[in-house]
Amino acid sequence: FGVGWIAVSAGFIELAGPVKEMVELEGGLVAKALIGSLVAMLTLDHLMDGHGPEPTFHPSTATEKAAQVGASFKVVGRKPAPAMDDIPTLVAEMRSSFDSGISLPLSKRMEQLQALHRMISENEAAIKEAVFQDLGRPNGETMLYDVALPRREIEHVMHNLKKWTKTRSVGDISLLTFPSTQWLQPQPYGVALVIGTWNFPFMLSVNPLAGAIAAGNTVVLKPCNVSSATAKLQAELIRKYMDPRIVTVVGPEMQGDRHTTAALLKHKFDVIFFTGSPAVGKVVAQGAADHLAKCVLELGGKNPVIVADDADIDVAAKATVWGRMMNAGQQCISPDYVLCSKHVEAQFVKACAKFAKELYPTPEKPGCFGRIVGDSQMKRLINLLSTHGGEVTYGGEHDAGTRYIAPTIVKVNPDSSLMGDEIFGPILPICVMQDLKAAIQFVKDKPKPLSLYIFSQSKKIQDEILANTSAGGVTINGCLWHAGHSGLPFGGVGASGLDVYHGKYTIDCFQHLKPVLSKTQLPDMGLLSDPFFVYPPWTTLKETLLRFVADHS
């Protein structure tokens, strides 16, 4: 207060026009000193280092009630295989579990994350076998996607658990609220529903599950029964390793998925995490909307590959074939089609055939190349192979009995059936565009994809594509890699998804960052701590001061 008055009176701070006129008009020492103080705070903001002690928040410790939670439960922890009729009781008991506070202590969260890590590490062979039964996937792919990556995600979350769940200080000064201390206080949403999918059944269930646990929620996990062997194994392992009051599984013993999911969506969850198709995603979003619950949707998308004329064709072909054929093309971030000019088409098509043969020399042999997950999916893909209207330049062989489709390269026109919906199979269509501008427009005319892949040596071309297209994520001169970096968020945009996860972002999916501001009381007779000009009745002086403060906040 004193510094401000001296600064104004001595001319060290020059007041702006209307404020200066008001001070002169009122002729008040208090007005001059108060305005001087505010302007001094604004001027010296860059000298301020911290604005009061950093707040600390520790999640609640388990209460006596938390220690006894579950004693009266009838389903959770009691029934090894809940039935459809048990769902209302199961959801209610998981809410009682959360309300008890048992999931809040960091020690409990860490205990459950460690159990989840052990579950993956100690059952790698069983996971590989179950995935092979469902998808015929090579063990190397399963080791990467459904063992190593989930295990690394859990380790990453455990290592950063305290940092990612502690209060986050907000140090910026606002004249409107000064003096104050403010922070973001992470808080779990409550009861989470995680709905898994079939193509990478462990990774796409375990990764969001780890985030939900780390954030302090209780979780109902619904595996996908399309991969039936894996769903049954998930249920068996979760029930063996995890505290059922924190994580409980429902669905693998029930036939199909639609009715179980519909039954779950009738009940209130605080956050729902779904991985799957856009069609089912709309149903899940509607169910969440009925209860005004947060909804995270990780959906698919028809992911384009743009190969510019200056691209390294061998690099582009090898990366695209590898990314496309992983898990027999049944991957939400898989390259779905290629756009290139006539100048590089022949060279690119030839290179794709070369690398398809080199990477998958004996795809027909069990364990060497993935199989299509089910008969209906197989029928759809065989129909595409017979109606695309293009030229198969490599592969095309298939066997409905074993659900096998060979790695297939097809030259197509823009109106081909392969250029419509997401393919989700080991078929790579290549389409010629007149130029880069036409390729960009083609991508823009379709729903926003989950991933976009750019092959070009030119920074100018890369930037032109990035600036004029929209996608959930992008890898330049490679495929899939943006989804594998632990520091990058992963998720879609528009039709390809809502919200992001991976690493820190997975925890943030499942916790609300609650803004908190604490007003500081100073021995200033309320001149700054409780300024008179924010209260009516209004005068010209009050309005001028309030306008000045608002304009500089």
Buried (B, 14 or more C-beta within 10 A) or exposed (E): BEBBBBBBEEEEBEBEEEBBEBBEEBEBEEBBBBBBBBBBBBEEBEEEEEBEEEBEBEBEEBEEEBEEBBEEBEBBBBBEEBEBEBBEBBBBBBBBBBBBBBBBBBEBBBBBBEBBBBBBEEBBEBBBBBBBBBBBBBBEBBBBBBBBBBBBBBBBBBEBBEEBBBBBBBEEBBBBBBBBBBBBBBBBBBBBBBBBBBBBBBBBBBBBBBBBBBBBBBBBBBBBBBBBBBBBBBBBBBBEBBBBBBBBBBBBBBEEBEEBBEBBBEBBBBBBBBBBBBEBBEBBBEBBEEBEBBBBBBBBBBBBBBBBBEBBBEBBBBBBBBBBBBBBBBBBBBBBBBBBBEEBBEBBBBBBBBBBBEBBEEBEEEEEBBBBBBEEBBEBBBEBBEEBEBEBBBBBEBEEEEBBBBBBBBBBEBEBBBBEBBBBBBBBBBBBBEEBEEBBBBBEEBBBBBBBBBBBEEEEBBEBBBEEBBBBBBBBBBBBBBBBEBEBBBBBBBBBBBBBBBBBBBBBBBBBEEEEEEEEEBEBEEBBBEBEBEEEEEEEBBEBBBEBBEEBE
